[in-house]
Amino acid sequence: MYSLLKPFIFKLDPEMAHDFAIKSLKYNFLPEDIFKVENEEILKTEIFGTKIKNPIGLAAGFDKSAEVYNSLFRFGFGFIEVGTVTPKEQFGNPKPRVFRLENDHALINRLGFNNDGLERVSKRLRKSSPTGFLGVNIGPNKDSENRIDDYLKCIKEISNFANYITINISSPNTPGLRDFHNQNTLKDLLRTITEFTKKNSIQTPLTLKVSPDIAEGEIGYIIEFMKKFKISGVIISNTTDKNRESLSGLHKNEVGGLSGEPLKNLSNKLIKKFYKEIKGEITIIGVGGVSSGLSAYEKLKSGASLLQLYTSMVYEGPGIVKKIKAELISILVKEKIKNVREIIGTGS
Ligand SMILES: Cc1cc2nc3c(=O)[nH]c(=O)nc-3n(C[C@H](O)[C@H](O)[C@H](O)COP(=O)(O)O)c2cc1C
């Protein structure tokens, strides 16, 4: 059905098409059955101690203000991450700010954390209990005087509803945000967060979402601090503001974060490096260019226990989850693998 609608949808500005998708999803009209696959038991896995049906998640940024997560669960995702949510509502950067690079199977966005803000988001989460495992991705307001405090405000409120919380330090579209990757700044952030969660008896698992543009030398201390401050997971990765040389799309030089196919190998390489040093103590969630069973398989083999996607759903519609699952199942069956977890890290 999506292939019939796609020519019309792609005539719209990408952000307008996205807003239309969110509005439609509020009606929750698609029957769940059409997204079912056979033999899904082979994909059964766990996320922070909870059993889920499969390791394919929706990445942050699609349902930024937690408006339609229960409709999205019907597409067959094993888990969903909403956000990025900031304490105060935020408009983001001037439009246009999302660009399709069709031949490259990629997007560039410079949205800048547009979202309805903590109060409205938590109202929605309170009103409509998630029907699946739900993460909430949080970040600071652009004009905030104390960004660490913004993370704390979000953690305090969101921990009432979320199954996990992602500390997003990696959007390229909030000036200075990625400075949180610096050694002292990161240590300070994670130490303050841990002290805060301890003091407030908050036990929600925390994940850290990192940039694909970090230097090799930064990996060691990022892992050291994650272990020291009991971060449960690392999401590798956010979009890149590099890697434009090989692109052919008209918009290849737009400022913003690049996602989709051209991010795939960059994120896979980083996952492998993290996997080698993490030694199983922290869960890796792999993101970037997951669009097929094979690309999911490669990311799992690189060391990711769980996966997320965004851009491939823009290009292929909601059926993408079913397609990835069916293709992945057929690869696993061919290789006589009994459960998807057996392949994690076997290619790193
Ligand atoms: C339009 C758009 C908006 C995004 N917004 C966010 C966001 O608010 N927070 C975040 O952590 N990541 C955001 N991302 C990044 C995605 O979560 C993901 O890390 C990235 O797109 C790579 O995955 P993909 O190649 O499957 O798209 C956004 C991505 C896109 C394309």
The ligand as a Gaussian input file, in Angstrom:
#p B3LYP/6-31G(d) Opt

LIG

0 1
 C       14.255000      13.456000      10.862000
 C       15.082000      12.868000      11.978000
 C       14.931000      13.335000      13.272000
 C       15.699000      12.791000      14.305000
 N       15.526000      13.252000      15.585000
 C       16.230000      12.679000      16.594000
 C       16.021000      13.086000      17.941000
 O       15.184000      13.927000      18.241000
 N       16.794000      12.497000      18.894000
 C       17.727000      11.527000      18.624000
 O       18.382000      11.032000      19.533000
 N       17.909000      11.114000      17.353000
 C       17.196000      11.654000      16.358000
 N       17.391000      11.220000      15.070000
 C       18.418000      10.182000      14.805000
 C       17.827000       8.780000      14.758000
 O       17.302000       8.418000      15.998000
 C       18.916000       7.762000      14.357000
 O       19.923000       7.757000      15.337000
 C       19.531000       8.070000      13.007000
 O       18.584000       8.576000      12.109000
 C       20.202000       6.847000      12.389000
 O       19.276000       5.827000      12.112000
 P       18.661000       5.585000      10.622000
 O       19.816000       5.530000       9.688000
 O       17.910000       4.316000      10.727000
 O       17.785000       6.745000      10.352000
 C       16.638000      11.757000      14.032000
 C       16.760000      11.281000      12.723000
 C       15.999000      11.814000      11.703000
 C       16.165000      11.270000      10.302000

